[in-house]
Amino acid sequence: MEYFCKSCGKRKGDDQDWLLGFEGSGGPRKVMKYAIKLLGKWDDQRASEANAVHFCSTACQDKYFWQNYGDENWAA
Ligand SMILES: [Zn+2]
């Protein structure tokens, strides 16, 4: 299975320590419509889950998070 960084598009190699998150995992409606849960580490078992998102680095994870979930002012 191949994984690509959700932020920069880089392909994951076997020896790289990537980060894993899960999007829109369907919590109660009262919370954010597009929720994301950042795992803060890589988990091979869960990396192939349908709502998993993959990041090559903390920088990419942060960038994606702020662009999609953070304050709009940040992206300007
Ligand atoms: Zn990246």
N, CA, C, O and the ligand as a Tripos MOL2 file, in Angstrom:
@<TRIPOS>MOLECULE
protein
  305   303    77     0     0
PROTEIN
NO_CHARGES

@<TRIPOS>ATOM
      1 N           0.8410   -1.1970    0.0000 N.3       1 MET1
      2 CA          0.0000    0.0000    0.0000 C.3       1 MET1
      3 C           0.8790    1.2500    0.0000 C.2       1 MET1
      4 O           1.8580    1.3460    0.7400 O.2       1 MET1
      5 N           0.5030    2.1920   -0.8420 N.am      2 GLU2
      6 CA          1.2710    3.4260   -0.9240 C.3       2 GLU2
      7 C           0.5100    4.5620   -0.2600 C.2       2 GLU2
      8 O          -0.7170    4.6380   -0.3210 O.2       2 GLU2
      9 N           1.2630    5.4290    0.3660 N.am      3 TYR3
     10 CA          0.6520    6.5830    1.0110 C.3       3 TYR3
     11 C           1.3150    7.8520    0.5000 C.2       3 TYR3
     12 O           2.5160    7.8920    0.2340 O.2       3 TYR3
     13 N           0.4930    8.8850    0.3730 N.am      4 PHE4
     14 CA          1.0010   10.1660   -0.0960 C.3       4 PHE4
     15 C           0.6670   11.2530    0.9250 C.2       4 PHE4
     16 O          -0.4000   11.2550    1.5380 O.2       4 PHE4
     17 N           1.6020   12.1610    1.0810 N.am      5 CYS5
     18 CA          1.3820   13.2510    2.0140 C.3       5 CYS5
     19 C           0.1900   14.0880    1.5470 C.2       5 CYS5
     20 O           0.1400   14.5450    0.4050 O.2       5 CYS5
     21 N          -0.7570   14.2750    2.4490 N.am      6 LYS6
     22 CA         -1.9710   15.0080    2.1280 C.3       6 LYS6
     23 C          -1.6710   16.4790    1.8380 C.2       6 LYS6
     24 O          -2.4510   17.1650    1.1760 O.2       6 LYS6
     25 N          -0.5550   16.9410    2.3330 N.am      7 SER7
     26 CA         -0.2180   18.3490    2.1880 C.3       7 SER7
     27 C           0.6780   18.6140    0.9840 C.2       7 SER7
     28 O           0.3670   19.4920    0.1800 O.2       7 SER7
     29 N           1.7750   17.8850    0.8360 N.am      8 CYS8
     30 CA          2.7370   18.1930   -0.2390 C.3       8 CYS8
     31 C           2.7620   17.1290   -1.3250 C.2       8 CYS8
     32 O           3.3790   17.3460   -2.3680 O.2       8 CYS8
     33 N           2.1150   15.9880   -1.1210 N.am      9 GLY9
     34 CA          2.0140   14.9820   -2.1620 C.3       9 GLY9
     35 C           3.1600   14.0000   -2.2410 C.2       9 GLY9
     36 O           3.1740   13.1360   -3.1170 O.2       9 GLY9
     37 N           4.1190   14.1160   -1.3440 N.am     10 LYS10
     38 CA          5.2640   13.2160   -1.3380 C.3      10 LYS10
     39 C           4.8310   11.7920   -1.0320 C.2      10 LYS10
     40 O           3.9010   11.5670   -0.2580 O.2      10 LYS10
     41 N           5.5190   10.8240   -1.6540 N.am     11 ARG11
     42 CA          5.1840    9.4250   -1.4210 C.3      11 ARG11
     43 C           5.9540    8.8840   -0.2210 C.2      11 ARG11
     44 O           7.1240    9.2090   -0.0170 O.2      11 ARG11
     45 N           5.2910    8.0690    0.5510 N.am     12 LYS12
     46 CA          5.9160    7.5410    1.7530 C.3      12 LYS12
     47 C           6.8510    6.3820    1.4400 C.2      12 LYS12
     48 O           6.5090    5.4780    0.6780 O.2      12 LYS12
     49 N           8.0440    6.4240    2.0470 N.am     13 GLY13
     50 CA          8.9630    5.2940    1.9840 C.3      13 GLY13
     51 C           8.8430    4.4780    3.2570 C.2      13 GLY13
     52 O           8.2760    4.9330    4.2510 O.2      13 GLY13
     53 N           9.3860    3.2630    3.2160 N.am     14 ASP14
     54 CA          9.2100    2.3520    4.3420 C.3      14 ASP14
     55 C           9.8580    2.8390    5.6350 C.2      14 ASP14
     56 O           9.3680    2.5850    6.7350 O.2      14 ASP14
     57 N          10.9610    3.5350    5.4710 N.am     15 ASP15
     58 CA         11.7490    3.8740    6.6490 C.3      15 ASP15
     59 C          11.3940    5.2240    7.2640 C.2      15 ASP15
     60 O          12.0430    5.6820    8.2040 O.2      15 ASP15
     61 N          10.3660    5.8450    6.7250 N.am     16 GLN16
     62 CA         10.0660    7.1880    7.1750 C.3      16 GLN16
     63 C           8.9970    7.2220    8.2460 C.2      16 GLN16
     64 O           8.0020    6.5000    8.1880 O.2      16 GLN16
     65 N           9.2250    8.0570    9.2000 N.am     17 ASP17
     66 CA          8.2830    8.2250   10.2880 C.3      17 ASP17
     67 C           7.2710    9.2940    9.9250 C.2      17 ASP17
     68 O           7.5510   10.4880   10.0310 O.2      17 ASP17
     69 N           6.1330    8.8780    9.5100 N.am     18 TRP18
     70 CA          5.1000    9.8250    9.1070 C.3      18 TRP18
     71 C           4.0720   10.0240   10.2070 C.2      18 TRP18
     72 O           4.1420    9.4220   11.2780 O.2      18 TRP18
     73 N           3.1210   10.8860    9.9070 N.am     19 LEU19
     74 CA          2.0720   11.1780   10.8770 C.3      19 LEU19
     75 C           0.7260   10.8110   10.2880 C.2      19 LEU19
     76 O           0.5190   10.8730    9.0770 O.2      19 LEU19
     77 N          -0.1730   10.4310   11.1560 N.am     20 LEU20
     78 CA         -1.4750    9.9560   10.7220 C.3      20 LEU20
     79 C          -2.5880   10.7510   11.4010 C.2      20 LEU20
     80 O          -2.4960   11.1140   12.5730 O.2      20 LEU20
     81 N          -3.6390   11.0080   10.6270 N.am     21 GLY21
     82 CA         -4.8020   11.6680   11.1970 C.3      21 GLY21
     83 C          -6.0610   11.0600   10.6040 C.2      21 GLY21
     84 O          -6.0040   10.2920    9.6440 O.2      21 GLY21
     85 N          -7.1940   11.4110   11.1860 N.am     22 PHE22
     86 CA         -8.4680   10.8960   10.6880 C.3      22 PHE22
     87 C          -9.4480   12.0410   10.5460 C.2      22 PHE22
     88 O          -9.6410   12.8390   11.4630 O.2      22 PHE22
     89 N         -10.0610   12.1040    9.3810 N.am     23 GLU23
     90 CA        -10.9660   13.2120    9.0850 C.3      23 GLU23
     91 C         -12.4160   12.7960    9.1680 C.2      23 GLU23
     92 O         -12.7800   11.6570    8.8740 O.2      23 GLU23
     93 N         -13.2230   13.7340    9.5710 N.am     24 GLY24
     94 CA        -14.6770   13.5810    9.5070 C.3      24 GLY24
     95 C         -15.1780   12.2690   10.0720 C.2      24 GLY24
     96 O         -15.9970   11.5870    9.4570 O.2      24 GLY24
     97 N         -14.6870   11.9240   11.2330 N.am     25 SER25
     98 CA        -15.0170   10.6110   11.7770 C.3      25 SER25
     99 C         -16.4280   10.5470   12.3560 C.2      25 SER25
    100 O         -16.7480    9.6550   13.1420 O.2      25 SER25
    101 N         -17.2530   11.4890   11.9620 N.am     26 GLY26
    102 CA        -18.6710   11.3640   12.2370 C.3      26 GLY26
    103 C         -19.1110   11.4730   13.6790 C.2      26 GLY26
    104 O         -19.9150   10.6740   14.1580 O.2      26 GLY26
    105 N         -18.5880   12.4510   14.3570 N.am     27 GLY27
    106 CA        -19.0500   12.7050   15.7220 C.3      27 GLY27
    107 C         -20.4240   13.3480   15.7010 C.2      27 GLY27
    108 O         -21.0390   13.4690   14.6420 O.2      27 GLY27
    109 N         -20.9010   13.7540   16.8420 N.am     28 PRO28
    110 CA        -22.2100   14.4300   16.9170 C.3      28 PRO28
    111 C         -22.2260   15.6960   16.0640 C.2      28 PRO28
    112 O         -21.1980   16.3530   15.9030 O.2      28 PRO28
    113 N         -23.3740   16.0300   15.5290 N.am     29 ARG29
    114 CA        -23.5150   17.1810   14.6400 C.3      29 ARG29
    115 C         -23.1450   18.5040   15.3010 C.2      29 ARG29
    116 O         -22.7410   19.4540   14.6300 O.2      29 ARG29
    117 N         -23.2820   18.5530   16.5830 N.am     30 LYS30
    118 CA        -23.0410   19.8200   17.2580 C.3      30 LYS30
    119 C         -21.5690   20.2450   17.1870 C.2      30 LYS30
    120 O         -21.2600   21.4300   17.3130 O.2      30 LYS30
    121 N         -20.6800   19.2990   16.9910 N.am     31 VAL31
    122 CA        -19.2770   19.6730   16.8340 C.3      31 VAL31
    123 C         -19.0260   20.0760   15.3880 C.2      31 VAL31
    124 O         -19.9440   20.0540   14.5680 O.2      31 VAL31
    125 N         -17.8130   20.4360   15.0780 N.am     32 MET32
    126 CA        -17.4700   20.8910   13.7340 C.3      32 MET32
    127 C         -17.8930   19.8720   12.6840 C.2      32 MET32
    128 O         -17.7910   18.6620   12.8830 O.2      32 MET32
    129 N         -18.3690   20.3970   11.5670 N.am     33 LYS33
    130 CA        -18.7990   19.5290   10.4810 C.3      33 LYS33
    131 C         -17.6270   18.6970    9.9580 C.2      33 LYS33
    132 O         -17.7480   17.4950    9.7170 O.2      33 LYS33
    133 N         -16.5040   19.3670    9.7940 N.am     34 TYR34
    134 CA        -15.3250   18.6660    9.3120 C.3      34 TYR34
    135 C         -14.3080   18.5480   10.4330 C.2      34 TYR34
    136 O         -13.3960   19.3660   10.5570 O.2      34 TYR34
    137 N         -14.4780   17.5500   11.2180 N.am     35 ALA35
    138 CA        -13.5590   17.3570   12.3310 C.3      35 ALA35
    139 C         -12.3490   16.5520   11.8700 C.2      35 ALA35
    140 O         -12.4420   15.7260   10.9610 O.2      35 ALA35
    141 N         -11.2360   16.8030   12.5000 N.am     36 ILE36
    142 CA        -10.0480   15.9980   12.2270 C.3      36 ILE36
    143 C          -9.4160   15.6130   13.5510 C.2      36 ILE36
    144 O          -9.3510   16.4020   14.4930 O.2      36 ILE36
    145 N          -8.9590   14.3930   13.5890 N.am     37 LYS37
    146 CA         -8.2610   13.9180   14.7800 C.3      37 LYS37
    147 C          -6.8400   13.5810   14.3560 C.2      37 LYS37
    148 O          -6.6170   12.7450   13.4810 O.2      37 LYS37
    149 N          -5.8950   14.2390   14.9870 N.am     38 LEU38
    150 CA         -4.4990   13.9950   14.6550 C.3      38 LEU38
    151 C          -3.9130   12.9930   15.6360 C.2      38 LEU38
    152 O          -3.9470   13.1840   16.8520 O.2      38 LEU38
    153 N          -3.3840   11.9370   15.0780 N.am     39 LEU39
    154 CA         -2.8540   10.8680   15.9210 C.3      39 LEU39
    155 C          -1.4910   11.2510   16.5050 C.2      39 LEU39
    156 O          -1.1240   10.8080   17.5940 O.2      39 LEU39
    157 N          -0.7450   12.0830   15.7640 N.am     40 GLY40
    158 CA          0.5580   12.5320   16.2640 C.3      40 GLY40
    159 C           1.6670   11.5200   16.0540 C.2      40 GLY40
    160 O           2.7800   11.7080   16.5450 O.2      40 GLY40
    161 N           1.3760   10.4420   15.3250 N.am     41 LYS41
    162 CA          2.3770    9.4150   15.0330 C.3      41 LYS41
    163 C           1.8620    8.5740   13.8780 C.2      41 LYS41
    164 O           0.7650    8.8090   13.3730 O.2      41 LYS41
    165 N           2.6450    7.6030   13.4640 N.am     42 TRP42
    166 CA          2.2340    6.7150   12.3890 C.3      42 TRP42
    167 C           1.7270    5.4090   12.9700 C.2      42 TRP42
    168 O           2.2770    4.9080   13.9500 O.2      42 TRP42
    169 N           0.6840    4.8550   12.3730 N.am     43 ASP43
    170 CA          0.1600    3.5720   12.8040 C.3      43 ASP43
    171 C          -0.2050    2.7630   11.5670 C.2      43 ASP43
    172 O          -1.2170    3.0270   10.9180 O.2      43 ASP43
    173 N           0.6210    1.7810   11.2490 N.am     44 ASP44
    174 CA          0.4200    0.9950   10.0280 C.3      44 ASP44
    175 C          -0.9410    0.3020    9.9820 C.2      44 ASP44
    176 O          -1.5430    0.1490    8.9190 O.2      44 ASP44
    177 N          -1.4000   -0.1050   11.1340 N.am     45 GLN45
    178 CA         -2.6790   -0.8100   11.2020 C.3      45 GLN45
    179 C          -3.8350    0.0820   10.7470 C.2      45 GLN45
    180 O          -4.7860   -0.3810   10.1170 O.2      45 GLN45
    181 N          -3.7340    1.3530   11.0760 N.am     46 ARG46
    182 CA         -4.8510    2.2610   10.8370 C.3      46 ARG46
    183 C          -4.6590    3.1410    9.6050 C.2      46 ARG46
    184 O          -5.5780    3.8510    9.1980 O.2      46 ARG46
    185 N          -3.4690    3.0930    9.0130 N.am     47 ALA47
    186 CA         -3.1410    3.9880    7.8990 C.3      47 ALA47
    187 C          -4.0310    3.7640    6.6830 C.2      47 ALA47
    188 O          -4.2080    4.6660    5.8650 O.2      47 ALA47
    189 N          -4.5910    2.5590    6.5630 N.am     48 SER48
    190 CA         -5.3990    2.2440    5.3820 C.3      48 SER48
    191 C          -6.8880    2.4820    5.6170 C.2      48 SER48
    192 O          -7.7060    2.1990    4.7420 O.2      48 SER48
    193 N          -7.2390    2.9910    6.7730 N.am     49 GLU49
    194 CA         -8.6510    3.2790    7.0350 C.3      49 GLU49
    195 C          -9.1560    4.3540    6.0840 C.2      49 GLU49
    196 O          -8.4010    5.2240    5.6490 O.2      49 GLU49
    197 N         -10.4450    4.2780    5.7680 N.am     50 ALA50
    198 CA        -11.0240    5.1150    4.7190 C.3      50 ALA50
    199 C         -10.8610    6.6170    4.9760 C.2      50 ALA50
    200 O         -10.6580    7.3870    4.0380 O.2      50 ALA50
    201 N         -10.9470    7.0220    6.2080 N.am     51 ASN51
    202 CA        -10.8970    8.4570    6.4910 C.3      51 ASN51
    203 C          -9.5210    8.9010    6.9840 C.2      51 ASN51
    204 O          -9.3720   10.0010    7.5160 O.2      51 ASN51
    205 N          -8.5310    8.0520    6.8080 N.am     52 ALA52
    206 CA         -7.1820    8.3960    7.2580 C.3      52 ALA52
    207 C          -6.5430    9.4230    6.3320 C.2      52 ALA52
    208 O          -6.7330    9.3780    5.1160 O.2      52 ALA52
    209 N          -5.7860   10.3460    6.9130 N.am     53 VAL53
    210 CA         -4.9870   11.2830    6.1420 C.3      53 VAL53
    211 C          -3.5340   11.1490    6.6000 C.2      53 VAL53
    212 O          -3.2550   10.9100    7.7750 O.2      53 VAL53
    213 N          -2.6110   11.3100    5.6350 N.am     54 HIS54
    214 CA         -1.2120   11.0160    5.9030 C.3      54 HIS54
    215 C          -0.3440   12.2480    5.6970 C.2      54 HIS54
    216 O          -0.5520   13.0240    4.7640 O.2      54 HIS54
    217 N           0.6210   12.4140    6.5730 N.am     55 PHE55
    218 CA          1.5180   13.5710    6.4770 C.3      55 PHE55
    219 C           2.9680   13.1360    6.6190 C.2      55 PHE55
    220 O           3.2970   12.2700    7.4290 O.2      55 PHE55
    221 N           3.8330   13.7550    5.8120 N.am     56 CYS56
    222 CA          5.2420   13.3720    5.8330 C.3      56 CYS56
    223 C           5.9950   14.0340    6.9760 C.2      56 CYS56
    224 O           7.0860   13.6010    7.3440 O.2      56 CYS56
    225 N           5.4080   15.0880    7.5350 N.am     57 SER57
    226 CA          6.1280   15.8270    8.5720 C.3      57 SER57
    227 C           5.1440   16.6290    9.4010 C.2      57 SER57
    228 O           3.9900   16.8230    9.0200 O.2      57 SER57
    229 N           5.6260   17.0840   10.5330 N.am     58 THR58
    230 CA          4.7920   17.9410   11.3690 C.3      58 THR58
    231 C           4.4320   19.2220   10.6330 C.2      58 THR58
    232 O           3.3200   19.7330   10.7580 O.2      58 THR58
    233 N           5.3870   19.7340    9.8640 N.am     59 ALA59
    234 CA          5.1430   20.9730    9.1210 C.3      59 ALA59
    235 C           3.9840   20.8040    8.1410 C.2      59 ALA59
    236 O           3.1300   21.6830    8.0300 O.2      59 ALA59
    237 N           3.9560   19.6800    7.4350 N.am     60 CYS60
    238 CA          2.8820   19.4340    6.4810 C.3      60 CYS60
    239 C           1.5550   19.2140    7.2050 C.2      60 CYS60
    240 O           0.5020   19.6660    6.7540 O.2      60 CYS60
    241 N           1.6250   18.5290    8.3080 N.am     61 GLN61
    242 CA          0.4150   18.2980    9.0810 C.3      61 GLN61
    243 C          -0.1680   19.6300    9.5570 C.2      61 GLN61
    244 O          -1.3690   19.8790    9.4450 O.2      61 GLN61
    245 N           0.7070   20.4700   10.0880 N.am     62 ASP62
    246 CA          0.2580   21.7660   10.5980 C.3      62 ASP62
    247 C          -0.3190   22.6230    9.4770 C.2      62 ASP62
    248 O          -1.3510   23.2720    9.6450 O.2      62 ASP62
    249 N           0.3590   22.6170    8.3320 N.am     63 LYS63
    250 CA         -0.0740   23.4150    7.1960 C.3      63 LYS63
    251 C          -1.4740   22.9870    6.7520 C.2      63 LYS63
    252 O          -2.3610   23.8160    6.5500 O.2      63 LYS63
    253 N          -1.6450   21.6890    6.6100 N.am     64 TYR64
    254 CA         -2.9380   21.1700    6.1900 C.3      64 TYR64
    255 C          -4.0140   21.4810    7.2150 C.2      64 TYR64
    256 O          -5.1280   21.8760    6.8700 O.2      64 TYR64
    257 N          -3.6690   21.2980    8.4610 N.am     65 PHE65
    258 CA         -4.6250   21.5410    9.5290 C.3      65 PHE65
    259 C          -5.1100   22.9880    9.5100 C.2      65 PHE65
    260 O          -6.3110   23.2530    9.5630 O.2      65 PHE65
    261 N          -4.1750   23.9050    9.4350 N.am     66 TRP66
    262 CA         -4.5550   25.3200    9.4840 C.3      66 TRP66
    263 C          -5.2970   25.7500    8.2300 C.2      66 TRP66
    264 O          -6.1880   26.5970    8.2890 O.2      66 TRP66
    265 N          -4.9320   25.1710    7.0990 N.am     67 GLN67
    266 CA         -5.6070   25.5440    5.8540 C.3      67 GLN67
    267 C          -7.0400   25.0440    5.8150 C.2      67 GLN67
    268 O          -7.9090   25.6700    5.2070 O.2      67 GLN67
    269 N          -7.2820   23.9180    6.4640 N.am     68 ASN68
    270 CA         -8.6030   23.3170    6.3680 C.3      68 ASN68
    271 C          -9.4560   23.4770    7.6200 C.2      68 ASN68
    272 O         -10.6850   23.4350    7.5650 O.2      68 ASN68
    273 N          -8.7880   23.6590    8.7280 N.am     69 TYR69
    274 CA         -9.5310   23.6710    9.9840 C.3      69 TYR69
    275 C          -9.2430   24.8940   10.8460 C.2      69 TYR69
    276 O          -9.9550   25.1660   11.8130 O.2      69 TYR69
    277 N          -8.2050   25.6180   10.4910 N.am     70 GLY70
    278 CA         -7.7760   26.7070   11.3380 C.3      70 GLY70
    279 C          -8.4040   28.0370   10.9690 C.2      70 GLY70
    280 O          -9.3630   28.1150   10.2020 O.2      70 GLY70
    281 N          -7.8400   29.0520   11.5300 N.am     71 ASP71
    282 CA         -8.2790   30.4110   11.3100 C.3      71 ASP71
    283 C          -8.0220   30.8170    9.8560 C.2      71 ASP71
    284 O          -6.9140   30.6400    9.3500 O.2      71 ASP71
    285 N          -9.0210   31.3500    9.1970 N.am     72 GLU72
    286 CA         -8.8800   31.7470    7.7870 C.3      72 GLU72
    287 C          -7.7650   32.7610    7.5860 C.2      72 GLU72
    288 O          -7.1190   32.7820    6.5380 O.2      72 GLU72
    289 N          -7.5450   33.5780    8.5640 N.am     73 ASN73
    290 CA         -6.5370   34.6310    8.4440 C.3      73 ASN73
    291 C          -5.1390   34.0670    8.2100 C.2      73 ASN73
    292 O          -4.2780   34.7270    7.6280 O.2      73 ASN73
    293 N          -4.9320   32.8510    8.6670 N.am     74 TRP74
    294 CA         -3.6090   32.2570    8.5720 C.3      74 TRP74
    295 C          -3.1920   32.0390    7.1250 C.2      74 TRP74
    296 O          -2.0220   32.2010    6.7760 O.2      74 TRP74
    297 N          -4.1590   31.6700    6.2810 N.am     75 ALA75
    298 CA         -3.8330   31.2740    4.9110 C.3      75 ALA75
    299 C          -3.5370   32.4710    4.0090 C.2      75 ALA75
    300 O          -3.0230   32.2870    2.9060 O.2      75 ALA75
    301 N          -3.8430   33.6710    4.4440 N.am     76 ALA76
    302 CA         -3.7010   34.8390    3.6000 C.3      76 ALA76
    303 C          -2.2410   35.1350    3.2440 C.2      76 ALA76
    304 O          -1.9620   36.0990    2.5320 O.2      76 ALA76
    305 ZN          4.4340   16.5950    3.1240 Zn       77 ZN77
@<TRIPOS>BOND
     1     1     2 1
     2     2     3 1
     3     3     4 2
     4     3     5 am
     5     5     6 1
     6     6     7 1
     7     7     8 2
     8     7     9 am
     9     9    10 1
    10    10    11 1
    11    11    12 2
    12    11    13 am
    13    13    14 1
    14    14    15 1
    15    15    16 2
    16    15    17 am
    17    17    18 1
    18    18    19 1
    19    19    20 2
    20    19    21 am
    21    21    22 1
    22    22    23 1
    23    23    24 2
    24    23    25 am
    25    25    26 1
    26    26    27 1
    27    27    28 2
    28    27    29 am
    29    29    30 1
    30    30    31 1
    31    31    32 2
    32    31    33 am
    33    33    34 1
    34    34    35 1
    35    35    36 2
    36    35    37 am
    37    37    38 1
    38    38    39 1
    39    39    40 2
    40    39    41 am
    41    41    42 1
    42    42    43 1
    43    43    44 2
    44    43    45 am
    45    45    46 1
    46    46    47 1
    47    47    48 2
    48    47    49 am
    49    49    50 1
    50    50    51 1
    51    51    52 2
    52    51    53 am
    53    53    54 1
    54    54    55 1
    55    55    56 2
    56    55    57 am
    57    57    58 1
    58    58    59 1
    59    59    60 2
    60    59    61 am
    61    61    62 1
    62    62    63 1
    63    63    64 2
    64    63    65 am
    65    65    66 1
    66    66    67 1
    67    67    68 2
    68    67    69 am
    69    69    70 1
    70    70    71 1
    71    71    72 2
    72    71    73 am
    73    73    74 1
    74    74    75 1
    75    75    76 2
    76    75    77 am
    77    77    78 1
    78    78    79 1
    79    79    80 2
    80    79    81 am
    81    81    82 1
    82    82    83 1
    83    83    84 2
    84    83    85 am
    85    85    86 1
    86    86    87 1
    87    87    88 2
    88    87    89 am
    89    89    90 1
    90    90    91 1
    91    91    92 2
    92    91    93 am
    93    93    94 1
    94    94    95 1
    95    95    96 2
    96    95    97 am
    97    97    98 1
    98    98    99 1
    99    99   100 2
   100    99   101 am
   101   101   102 1
   102   102   103 1
   103   103   104 2
   104   103   105 am
   105   105   106 1
   106   106   107 1
   107   107   108 2
   108   107   109 am
   109   109   110 1
   110   110   111 1
   111   111   112 2
   112   111   113 am
   113   113   114 1
   114   114   115 1
   115   115   116 2
   116   115   117 am
   117   117   118 1
   118   118   119 1
   119   119   120 2
   120   119   121 am
   121   121   122 1
   122   122   123 1
   123   123   124 2
   124   123   125 am
   125   125   126 1
   126   126   127 1
   127   127   128 2
   128   127   129 am
   129   129   130 1
   130   130   131 1
   131   131   132 2
   132   131   133 am
   133   133   134 1
   134   134   135 1
   135   135   136 2
   136   135   137 am
   137   137   138 1
   138   138   139 1
   139   139   140 2
   140   139   141 am
   141   141   142 1
   142   142   143 1
   143   143   144 2
   144   143   145 am
   145   145   146 1
   146   146   147 1
   147   147   148 2
   148   147   149 am
   149   149   150 1
   150   150   151 1
   151   151   152 2
   152   151   153 am
   153   153   154 1
   154   154   155 1
   155   155   156 2
   156   155   157 am
   157   157   158 1
   158   158   159 1
   159   159   160 2
   160   159   161 am
   161   161   162 1
   162   162   163 1
   163   163   164 2
   164   163   165 am
   165   165   166 1
   166   166   167 1
   167   167   168 2
   168   167   169 am
   169   169   170 1
   170   170   171 1
   171   171   172 2
   172   171   173 am
   173   173   174 1
   174   174   175 1
   175   175   176 2
   176   175   177 am
   177   177   178 1
   178   178   179 1
   179   179   180 2
   180   179   181 am
   181   181   182 1
   182   182   183 1
   183   183   184 2
   184   183   185 am
   185   185   186 1
   186   186   187 1
   187   187   188 2
   188   187   189 am
   189   189   190 1
   190   190   191 1
   191   191   192 2
   192   191   193 am
   193   193   194 1
   194   194   195 1
   195   195   196 2
   196   195   197 am
   197   197   198 1
   198   198   199 1
   199   199   200 2
   200   199   201 am
   201   201   202 1
   202   202   203 1
   203   203   204 2
   204   203   205 am
   205   205   206 1
   206   206   207 1
   207   207   208 2
   208   207   209 am
   209   209   210 1
   210   210   211 1
   211   211   212 2
   212   211   213 am
   213   213   214 1
   214   214   215 1
   215   215   216 2
   216   215   217 am
   217   217   218 1
   218   218   219 1
   219   219   220 2
   220   219   221 am
   221   221   222 1
   222   222   223 1
   223   223   224 2
   224   223   225 am
   225   225   226 1
   226   226   227 1
   227   227   228 2
   228   227   229 am
   229   229   230 1
   230   230   231 1
   231   231   232 2
   232   231   233 am
   233   233   234 1
   234   234   235 1
   235   235   236 2
   236   235   237 am
   237   237   238 1
   238   238   239 1
   239   239   240 2
   240   239   241 am
   241   241   242 1
   242   242   243 1
   243   243   244 2
   244   243   245 am
   245   245   246 1
   246   246   247 1
   247   247   248 2
   248   247   249 am
   249   249   250 1
   250   250   251 1
   251   251   252 2
   252   251   253 am
   253   253   254 1
   254   254   255 1
   255   255   256 2
   256   255   257 am
   257   257   258 1
   258   258   259 1
   259   259   260 2
   260   259   261 am
   261   261   262 1
   262   262   263 1
   263   263   264 2
   264   263   265 am
   265   265   266 1
   266   266   267 1
   267   267   268 2
   268   267   269 am
   269   269   270 1
   270   270   271 1
   271   271   272 2
   272   271   273 am
   273   273   274 1
   274   274   275 1
   275   275   276 2
   276   275   277 am
   277   277   278 1
   278   278   279 1
   279   279   280 2
   280   279   281 am
   281   281   282 1
   282   282   283 1
   283   283   284 2
   284   283   285 am
   285   285   286 1
   286   286   287 1
   287   287   288 2
   288   287   289 am
   289   289   290 1
   290   290   291 1
   291   291   292 2
   292   291   293 am
   293   293   294 1
   294   294   295 1
   295   295   296 2
   296   295   297 am
   297   297   298 1
   298   298   299 1
   299   299   300 2
   300   299   301 am
   301   301   302 1
   302   302   303 1
   303   303   304 2
@<TRIPOS>SUBSTRUCTURE
     1 MET1         2 RESIDUE 1 A MET
     2 GLU2         6 RESIDUE 1 A GLU
     3 TYR3        10 RESIDUE 1 A TYR
     4 PHE4        14 RESIDUE 1 A PHE
     5 CYS5        18 RESIDUE 1 A CYS
     6 LYS6        22 RESIDUE 1 A LYS
     7 SER7        26 RESIDUE 1 A SER
     8 CYS8        30 RESIDUE 1 A CYS
     9 GLY9        34 RESIDUE 1 A GLY
    10 LYS10       38 RESIDUE 1 A LYS
    11 ARG11       42 RESIDUE 1 A ARG
    12 LYS12       46 RESIDUE 1 A LYS
    13 GLY13       50 RESIDUE 1 A GLY
    14 ASP14       54 RESIDUE 1 A ASP
    15 ASP15       58 RESIDUE 1 A ASP
    16 GLN16       62 RESIDUE 1 A GLN
    17 ASP17       66 RESIDUE 1 A ASP
    18 TRP18       70 RESIDUE 1 A TRP
    19 LEU19       74 RESIDUE 1 A LEU
    20 LEU20       78 RESIDUE 1 A LEU
    21 GLY21       82 RESIDUE 1 A GLY
    22 PHE22       86 RESIDUE 1 A PHE
    23 GLU23       90 RESIDUE 1 A GLU
    24 GLY24       94 RESIDUE 1 A GLY
    25 SER25       98 RESIDUE 1 A SER
    26 GLY26      102 RESIDUE 1 A GLY
    27 GLY27      106 RESIDUE 1 A GLY
    28 PRO28      110 RESIDUE 1 A PRO
    29 ARG29      114 RESIDUE 1 A ARG
    30 LYS30      118 RESIDUE 1 A LYS
    31 VAL31      122 RESIDUE 1 A VAL
    32 MET32      126 RESIDUE 1 A MET
    33 LYS33      130 RESIDUE 1 A LYS
    34 TYR34      134 RESIDUE 1 A TYR
    35 ALA35      138 RESIDUE 1 A ALA
    36 ILE36      142 RESIDUE 1 A ILE
    37 LYS37      146 RESIDUE 1 A LYS
    38 LEU38      150 RESIDUE 1 A LEU
    39 LEU39      154 RESIDUE 1 A LEU
    40 GLY40      158 RESIDUE 1 A GLY
    41 LYS41      162 RESIDUE 1 A LYS
    42 TRP42      166 RESIDUE 1 A TRP
    43 ASP43      170 RESIDUE 1 A ASP
    44 ASP44      174 RESIDUE 1 A ASP
    45 GLN45      178 RESIDUE 1 A GLN
    46 ARG46      182 RESIDUE 1 A ARG
    47 ALA47      186 RESIDUE 1 A ALA
    48 SER48      190 RESIDUE 1 A SER
    49 GLU49      194 RESIDUE 1 A GLU
    50 ALA50      198 RESIDUE 1 A ALA
    51 ASN51      202 RESIDUE 1 A ASN
    52 ALA52      206 RESIDUE 1 A ALA
    53 VAL53      210 RESIDUE 1 A VAL
    54 HIS54      214 RESIDUE 1 A HIS
    55 PHE55      218 RESIDUE 1 A PHE
    56 CYS56      222 RESIDUE 1 A CYS
    57 SER57      226 RESIDUE 1 A SER
    58 THR58      230 RESIDUE 1 A THR
    59 ALA59      234 RESIDUE 1 A ALA
    60 CYS60      238 RESIDUE 1 A CYS
    61 GLN61      242 RESIDUE 1 A GLN
    62 ASP62      246 RESIDUE 1 A ASP
    63 LYS63      250 RESIDUE 1 A LYS
    64 TYR64      254 RESIDUE 1 A TYR
    65 PHE65      258 RESIDUE 1 A PHE
    66 TRP66      262 RESIDUE 1 A TRP
    67 GLN67      266 RESIDUE 1 A GLN
    68 ASN68      270 RESIDUE 1 A ASN
    69 TYR69      274 RESIDUE 1 A TYR
    70 GLY70      278 RESIDUE 1 A GLY
    71 ASP71      282 RESIDUE 1 A ASP
    72 GLU72      286 RESIDUE 1 A GLU
    73 ASN73      290 RESIDUE 1 A ASN
    74 TRP74      294 RESIDUE 1 A TRP
    75 ALA75      298 RESIDUE 1 A ALA
    76 ALA76      302 RESIDUE 1 A ALA
    77 ZN77       305 GROUP 0 **** ****
